[in-house]
């Protein structure tokens, strides 16, 4: 019955009716050819002095046209034999080629498409709850869905095209078909019982989606991306709880990863009042010292969460000596970070300049951070006027040595590769590493699959557009805040497992067993670090853990910690500009400023 319904549906739509008419006219043409050939058959047979009935003439015509040719009726004259060849040739083309093609193209294929369309779901199951609703599958939402799967959070991708929906379904995504601007679509998607709506369409489409969803569910968190700063206010007016400017996030994160030559601590994230910062050792008096001798915690009130060397990030070792290429991951208050700068960076030389390859939105966002931090920089951009507000711009191709030297390659402390094409970023990273083996290179990756390639090309740090965007959206969900450190390495909190109570905080057996490093202990609200040498009970605190997705999965499986952790009273820490609204409340309504920057 379903196949019959699909066939009827395939034949009744306006486009399909036109297809049916084409097939009908071809059948009419076939009948006309049979009639004409049968009449000619009679005439030639009469000329040869033979007579056959009309059914016999139709029989001969069809057997000849279909190439069966039984041979029981044949012509004796040359004219008759030439006529037989003509009937055979045209019949073979018509019956064996044109008719099957027309049937497949205009009947069978539309019928199969209709069946596939009928298979595409139009609503989610009624028992689906706490899921994420996504309106587009791109690199950001793919990373978000992958994280949701690891945390056992269901998802649904709303797709307007049934074919696209079925293709995504075959790839393992839960999809649902419906117009993106239809209220019925989001009712069918269960937004009244969903945990989050994330939309990464164009700004105008996001505005329509947010406004539509907000009318159905006034309490659901809505996260939208914005390609233009002027769209932020409009999207918030439409009902978005958080508007993410991905270019600003990536550009700011890249600028914060520049270690520089003065050793200052750069904030990269945080948990409530706990700030997470990275500080380079180059250019400071810390080179050659050990963490034990420095005693950062006692002097500044900071906790050293990890030590980076190149691409690796390892737990702190009090006896290990710091080199010029070392990086400290610190946690503490704003006052403690300021005390660190005063204590350990006093007398450090001025920052050397930074080269930004690309004057797009990411490059300009990084430049704004350098302006605030008073770090000299130069943007290399081919398009004149694209980075007009930057302090210093060199126009030209970044692949030309003369252009890079004019930008200050020989004196630069770091190079930021910010173009929007991964192939170009790999090229420029490899080129920059060959020209300056000692310079710090921070590259942007659009797709997560190119992160390893950029590292092999010589990048010291790679920031994935997809991972940073997915992390920002995930933090809005409120199921455990995260801070991205090195690519793939994150800080996250978990309830204290019963098996770890009373063990040493930096237990090497845990690191060896699951690959995760227990970095610190925080209070239940995740706002204060608890100084302790042993792990307290779960009723008193939570663990701050550092690891990648594989080690996190092993940690949760080994110690039976839940995947979903919603900290009591905690709020997502948003250090990046205008994205200020926490999930717990609706944003204040503001009218758009007429002078908002484009």
C-alpha positions in Angstrom: 0.0 0.0 0.0 2.8 2.4 0.8 4.4 1.7 -2.6 1.0 2.3 -4.3 0.6 5.6 -2.4 4.1 6.7 -3.4 3.3 5.8 -7.1 0.1 7.8 -7.0 1.9 10.7 -5.4 4.6 10.5 -8.0 1.9 10.7 -10.8 -0.4 13.4 -9.4 2.0 16.3 -8.8 2.1 19.0 -11.5 5.6 18.1 -12.6 4.9 14.4 -12.5 1.7 14.9 -14.6 3.8 16.5 -17.3 6.2 13.5 -17.2 3.2 11.1 -17.6 2.0 13.1 -20.6 5.4 12.7 -22.2 5.2 8.9 -21.7 1.6 8.9 -23.0 2.5 10.8 -26.2 5.4 8.4 -26.8 2.9 5.4 -26.5 0.6 7.3 -28.9 3.6 7.6 -31.3 4.3 3.9 -31.0 0.7 3.1 -31.9 0.9 5.5 -34.9 4.1 3.8 -36.1 2.5 0.4 -35.8 -0.6 1.5 -37.8 1.5 3.2 -40.5 3.9 0.2 -40.8 0.9 -2.3 -40.9 -0.7 -0.3 -43.7 2.6 -0.2 -45.7 3.0 -3.9 -45.1 -0.4 -4.5 -46.7 0.5 -2.4 -49.8 3.9 -4.1 -50.4 2.4 -7.6 -49.9 -0.4 -6.7 -52.4 2.3 -5.7 -54.9 3.9 -9.1 -54.5 0.6 -10.8 -55.1 0.0 -11.9 -51.5 -2.7 -10.9 -49.0 -2.8 -11.1 -45.2 -5.3 -10.0 -42.5 -4.9 -6.9 -40.4 -4.1 -8.8 -37.2 -1.3 -10.6 -39.2 0.1 -7.3 -40.4 0.2 -5.9 -36.8 1.8 -9.2 -35.7 4.5 -8.8 -38.3 5.1 -5.2 -37.5 5.5 -5.8 -33.7 7.8 -8.8 -34.1 10.0 -6.9 -36.6 10.1 -3.7 -34.5 11.0 -5.6 -31.3 13.8 -7.5 -33.2 12.1 -10.9 -32.5 11.8 -11.7 -36.3 10.3 -15.2 -36.3 10.8 -15.4 -40.1 7.4 -17.0 -40.7 6.4 -14.0 -42.8 9.0 -12.4 -45.1 9.1 -10.2 -48.2 10.4 -11.5 -51.5 11.1 -8.2 -53.3 13.9 -5.8 -52.6 11.5 -3.0 -51.7 9.9 -5.3 -49.0 13.3 -6.2 -47.6 14.4 -2.5 -47.4 11.1 -1.8 -45.7 11.8 -4.6 -43.2 15.2 -3.0 -42.4 13.6 0.4 -41.9 11.0 -1.1 -39.5 13.6 -3.1 -37.6 15.9 -0.1 -37.2 13.3 2.5 -36.1 11.5 -0.1 -33.9 14.7 -1.1 -32.1 15.5 2.6 -31.4 12.0 3.4 -30.3 11.1 0.2 -28.3 14.5 -0.8 -26.9 16.0 2.7 -26.3 13.5 5.6 -26.2 10.6 3.9 -24.5 12.7 2.3 -21.6 14.5 5.6 -21.1 11.2 7.5 -21.0 9.7 5.0 -18.5 12.8 5.1 -16.3 13.2 8.9 -16.4 9.6 10.0 -16.2 7.9 7.2 -14.2 10.3 4.9 -12.3 12.8 7.5 -11.1 10.1 9.9 -9.8 8.4 7.0 -8.2 11.6 6.0 -6.4 12.2 9.7 -5.4 8.7 9.8 -4.1 9.3 6.7 -2.0 12.5 8.2 -0.6 10.7 11.4 0.1 7.9 9.5 1.9 10.5 7.8 4.0 12.0 11.1 5.3 10.5 11.8 8.7 8.2 14.8 9.2 8.4 14.8 13.0 10.4 13.5 15.8 9.2 10.8 18.2 6.9 12.0 20.9 9.2 10.6 23.6 12.3 12.5 22.4 13.3 15.0 25.1 16.3 17.1 26.0 17.6 17.1 22.4 19.4 19.7 20.3 17.7 21.1 17.3 20.1 22.1 14.5 18.9 23.9 11.3 22.0 23.3 9.2 24.8 20.8 9.0 28.1 22.5 8.6 31.6 22.1 10.1 30.5 23.8 13.4 27.3 21.8 13.9 29.0 18.5 12.8 31.5 19.0 15.7 28.6 20.0 18.0 26.6 16.8 17.1 29.7 14.7 17.5 30.1 16.1 21.0 26.4 15.5 21.7 26.7 11.9 20.7 29.7 11.4 23.0 27.6 12.9 25.8 24.5 10.9 24.9 22.5 14.0 24.0 20.1 13.4 21.2 19.9 15.7 18.2 17.7 16.4 15.2 18.8 18.3 12.0 15.9 20.2 10.4 16.3 20.0 6.6 14.0 21.5 3.9 15.0 19.1 1.1 13.8 15.5 1.6 16.7 14.1 -0.5 19.3 15.9 1.6 17.5 14.7 4.7 17.7 11.0 3.6 21.3 11.4 2.6 22.1 12.7 6.1 20.0 10.0 7.6 22.1 7.4 5.8 25.2 9.0 7.3 23.9 8.5 10.8 22.2 11.8 11.6 18.7 12.1 12.9 16.9 14.3 10.4 13.5 15.8 10.0 12.0 17.4 6.9 10.2 20.8 7.0 10.5 24.4 5.9 12.9 26.3 8.1 10.4 29.2 8.4 7.4 27.1 9.3 6.1 27.1 12.9 4.7 23.6 12.3 8.3 22.4 11.6 9.5 23.3 15.0 6.4 22.0 16.7 7.1 18.7 14.9 10.8 18.9 16.0 9.7 19.0 19.6 11.1 22.4 20.5 8.7 22.5 23.4 10.7 19.7 25.1 14.1 20.3 23.5 17.2 21.5 25.3 18.6 23.9 22.7 18.1 25.3 19.2 21.3 26.1 17.3 21.0 27.8 14.0 24.0 28.6 11.7 22.2 29.9 8.6 22.5 33.3 7.1 21.8 36.2 9.5 18.4 36.9 7.9 17.4 33.3 8.0 18.6 33.0 11.6 16.4 35.9 12.6 13.3 34.3 11.1 14.1 31.0 12.7 14.7 32.5 16.1 11.5 34.6 16.0 9.5 31.5 14.9 10.9 29.3 17.6 10.5 31.9 20.3 6.8 32.2 19.7 6.4 28.4 20.2 8.7 28.1 23.3 9.6 31.2 25.2 12.0 29.5 27.5 14.2 27.3 25.2 17.8 28.6 24.8 18.4 29.7 21.2 21.9 30.1 19.9 22.6 31.7 16.5 25.7 32.6 14.6 26.1 36.1 13.1 28.2 37.0 10.1 27.8 40.7 10.7 28.2 42.7 14.0 25.2 44.7 12.9 23.0 41.6 13.1 23.7 40.9 16.7 21.1 43.3 18.1 18.5 42.1 15.6 19.0 38.5 16.4 18.7 39.2 20.1 15.5 41.1 19.5 14.3 38.1 17.6 14.7 36.0 20.7 18.3 34.6 20.7 19.8 34.0 24.1 23.3 34.0 22.6 24.6 35.3 19.4 28.0 34.0 18.4 30.3 35.9 16.0 32.5 33.0 15.0 35.0 35.2 13.3 35.5 37.2 16.5 35.8 34.1 18.6 38.5 32.6 16.3 40.4 35.8 15.9 40.4 36.6 19.6 41.4 33.0 20.4 44.3 33.2 17.9 45.5 36.5 19.4 45.3 35.1 22.9 47.5 32.2 21.9 50.4 34.4 20.9 53.0 33.8 23.6 54.9 36.9 22.7 58.3 37.8 24.1 57.3 39.4 27.4 55.8 36.3 29.1 52.5 38.0 30.1 49.5 35.8 30.9 46.7 35.8 28.3 43.2 34.8 29.4 41.8 32.1 27.1 38.6 31.1 29.1 37.3 30.5 32.5 34.8 28.9 34.9 32.9 31.5 36.8 35.4 33.7 38.6 38.2 31.2 37.8 40.2 32.5 34.8 42.2 30.1 32.6 45.3 31.7 31.1 48.4 30.8 29.1 51.8 32.4 29.6 54.9 31.9 27.5 58.3 31.7 29.0 60.3 33.3 26.2 61.9 36.6 27.1 61.4 36.1 30.9 63.6 35.2 33.8 61.8 31.9 34.1 63.9 30.1 31.5 65.8 27.3 33.2 63.8 27.4 36.4 61.7 24.6 37.8 58.1 24.9 38.9 59.0 23.8 42.4 61.5 26.6 42.8 59.1 29.2 41.3 56.3 28.2 43.7 53.7 30.1 41.6 50.8 29.0 43.9 52.3 30.5 47.0 53.6 33.7 45.5 50.6 34.6 43.3 47.7 32.4 44.4 47.7 30.6 41.0 47.4 27.0 40.1 49.5 25.6 37.3 47.3 23.2 35.4 49.7 22.1 32.7 52.9 22.8 30.9 53.1 22.9 27.1 56.0 22.1 24.9 55.4 22.5 21.2 52.2 20.6 20.3 52.1 18.6 23.6 50.5 19.6 26.9 51.5 17.6 30.0 50.8 17.8 33.7 53.0 20.0 35.8 56.2 18.5 37.2 57.8 20.4 40.1 61.3 19.2 39.1 61.0 19.8 35.3 63.0 22.8 34.0 61.2 25.4 31.8 62.7 26.1 28.4 62.3 29.1 26.1 59.6 27.2 24.3 57.6 26.3 27.4 54.0 27.4 28.0 52.2 27.5 31.4 48.5 26.9 31.7 47.4 28.9 34.8 44.1 29.1 36.8 43.2 31.8 39.3 41.6 35.1 39.8 42.2 38.3 37.8 44.2 39.7 40.7 46.4 36.6 40.8 47.2 36.8 37.1 48.2 40.4 37.6 50.4 39.4 40.5 52.0 36.8 38.2 52.8 39.4 35.6 54.4 41.7 38.2 56.4 38.9 39.9 57.7 36.9 36.9 57.6 39.3 34.0 59.2 42.3 35.6 62.0 43.7 33.4 60.9 41.6 30.4 61.6 43.4 27.0 58.9 44.9 25.0 56.7 42.7 22.8 58.0 42.1 19.3 55.5 42.6 16.4 53.1 40.0 15.1 52.3 39.4 11.4 48.6 38.6 10.6 48.2 36.9 7.2 44.7 37.9 6.0 42.7 41.0 6.7 39.3 39.3 6.8 37.0 39.2 9.8 39.2 36.8 11.7 42.4 38.8 11.1 40.7 42.1 12.0 39.3 40.5 15.2 42.9 39.5 16.2 44.1 43.0 15.4 41.6 44.5 17.8 42.9 42.3 20.6 46.5 43.4 19.8 45.3 47.0 19.8 43.9 46.5 23.3 47.0 44.8 24.6 49.3 47.3 22.8 51.1 44.6 20.8 52.5 45.9 17.5 51.2 44.0 14.5 51.0 44.2 10.7 48.2 42.8 8.5 49.2 41.4 5.1 46.2 41.7 2.8 45.9 41.5 -1.0 42.6 43.5 -1.2 43.1 47.2 -0.8 40.9 48.9 1.8 39.8 45.6 3.4 41.6 46.3 6.7 41.5 50.1 6.5 41.1 50.6 10.3 44.2 48.5 11.2 47.2 50.2 12.6 49.5 48.9 9.9 48.6 47.1 6.6 50.9 45.8 3.9 49.1 45.2 0.6 50.3 42.2 -1.4 50.5 38.4 -1.6 51.6 36.7 1.6 53.3 34.1 -0.6 55.9 36.7 -1.8 59.0 37.0 0.3 59.4 40.7 -0.4 55.9 41.4 1.0 56.6 39.4 4.2 59.8 41.2 4.7 58.1 44.5 4.3 55.6 43.3 7.0 58.5 42.7 9.4 59.1 38.9 9.0 62.7 39.1 10.3 61.6 40.8 13.6 58.2 39.1 14.1 57.5 37.1 17.3 54.6 35.3 15.8 52.7 34.7 12.5 48.9 34.4 12.5 47.5 32.5 9.4 43.9 33.6 9.2 42.6 33.0 5.7 39.3 31.2 5.1 40.7 28.4 3.0 42.5 25.5 4.6 44.6 24.8 1.5 46.0 28.4 1.6 46.6 28.2 5.3 48.6 25.0 4.9 50.6 26.6 2.1 51.4 29.8 4.1 52.2 27.8 7.3 54.7 25.7 5.5 56.2 28.7 3.8 56.5 30.7 7.0 58.1 27.8 8.9 60.8 27.5 6.2 61.5 31.2 6.3 61.5 31.5 10.1 62.1 28.2 11.9 62.1 29.9 15.3 58.9 32.0 14.9 55.6 31.0 16.6 52.9 30.2 14.0 49.3 30.0 14.9 47.0 28.8 12.1 43.2 28.7 11.6 41.5 25.5 10.4 38.0 25.6 8.9 37.6 21.8 9.0 38.7 19.7 11.9 40.2 17.1 9.5 42.9 19.6 8.5 44.2 20.3 12.0 46.8 17.5 11.9 48.0 18.6 8.4 48.6 22.2 9.7 50.6 20.8 12.6 52.7 18.8 10.2 53.2 21.9 8.0 54.8 23.6 11.0 52.1 25.3 13.0 52.7 25.6 16.8 49.0 25.9 17.5 46.0 25.3 15.3 42.5 26.6 16.2 39.7 24.8 14.6 36.8 27.0 13.5 34.5 24.0 14.0 35.7 23.1 17.5 35.6 26.7 18.8 32.2 27.2 17.5 30.9 23.9 18.8 32.4 24.6 22.2 30.7 28.0 22.4 27.3 26.5 21.5 27.9 23.6 23.9 28.6 25.9 26.8 25.3 27.6 26.3 23.6 24.2 26.6 24.6 24.2 30.3 25.7 20.6 30.4 29.1 21.2 31.8 31.3 24.2 30.8 34.4 23.7 28.8 37.5 25.6 27.9 39.5 24.7 24.8 43.3 24.7 25.3 45.5 23.1 22.7 43.7 21.7 19.7 41.7 18.7 21.0 42.6 19.3 24.6 39.9 20.7 26.9 39.3 21.5 30.5 36.0 20.2 31.9 34.5 19.5 35.3 33.1 16.2 36.6 31.6 15.0 39.8 34.2 13.4 42.1 34.1 9.6 41.6 33.9 7.5 44.7 37.0 5.5 43.7 39.2 8.7 43.7 38.2 10.1 47.1 41.3 10.4 49.2 43.8 9.8 46.4 46.5 12.3 45.5 45.4 15.2 43.3 48.0 14.7 40.6 47.9 10.9 40.7 50.1 9.6 37.8 48.2 6.3 37.9 45.1 8.0 36.7 46.9 9.7 33.8 48.5 6.4 32.8 45.2 4.5 33.1 42.9 6.8 31.2 45.0 9.6 29.7 43.2 12.4 31.6 45.0 14.7 34.0 43.2 15.8 37.2 44.3 19.4 37.2 42.5 20.9 40.2 39.6 20.8 42.6 36.8 23.4 42.4 33.8 24.1 44.6 30.4 22.8 43.7 29.5 26.1 42.0 32.7 25.9 39.9 33.8 29.4 40.8 36.6 28.9 43.3 39.7 26.6 43.3 40.1 24.6 46.4 43.8 24.2 47.6 44.2 20.6 48.5 46.7 17.8 48.0 44.1 15.0 48.1 40.8 14.6 46.4 37.8 15.4 48.8 34.4 13.7 48.7 31.9 14.4 46.0 29.7 16.3 48.5 32.4 19.0 48.9 33.7 19.7 45.4 34.2 18.8 41.7 37.2 17.8 39.7 38.7 20.0 37.0 40.0 17.5 34.4 42.2 18.1 31.3 42.2 15.7 28.3 41.0 15.0 24.8 37.7 13.4 23.8 39.2 9.9 23.8 40.7 10.1 27.3 37.5 11.8 28.5 35.5 8.8 27.3 37.9 6.4 29.0 37.7 8.5 32.2 33.9 8.4 32.3 33.8 4.7 31.6 36.5 3.9 34.1 35.1 5.9 37.0 31.4 5.8 36.0 31.0 9.6 35.9 27.8 10.9 34.2 28.1 12.5 30.8 25.6 15.2 31.6 26.8 17.6 34.3 24.8 20.8 34.9 26.7 22.8 37.6 24.6 24.3 40.2 24.6 28.1 40.0 27.3 28.2 37.4 27.1 30.4 34.4 29.0 30.1 31.1 31.9 32.5 31.2 31.8 34.6 28.1 34.9 36.7 27.6 34.3 37.6 24.0 32.7 41.0 23.4 29.0 41.2 22.9 28.0 37.6 23.6 27.0 38.4 27.1 23.7 36.7 27.8 23.7 33.6 30.0 21.3 30.8 29.3 19.5 31.3 32.6 17.8 34.5 31.5 16.4 36.1 28.4 18.6 38.9 27.0 17.6 42.5 27.6 15.8 44.0 24.6 17.7 46.7 22.8 16.9 48.6 19.7 19.6 48.3 17.0 22.1 51.1 16.9 22.0 52.9 13.5 25.8 53.3 13.7 26.4 49.6 14.3 29.6 48.5 12.4 29.0 46.4 9.3 
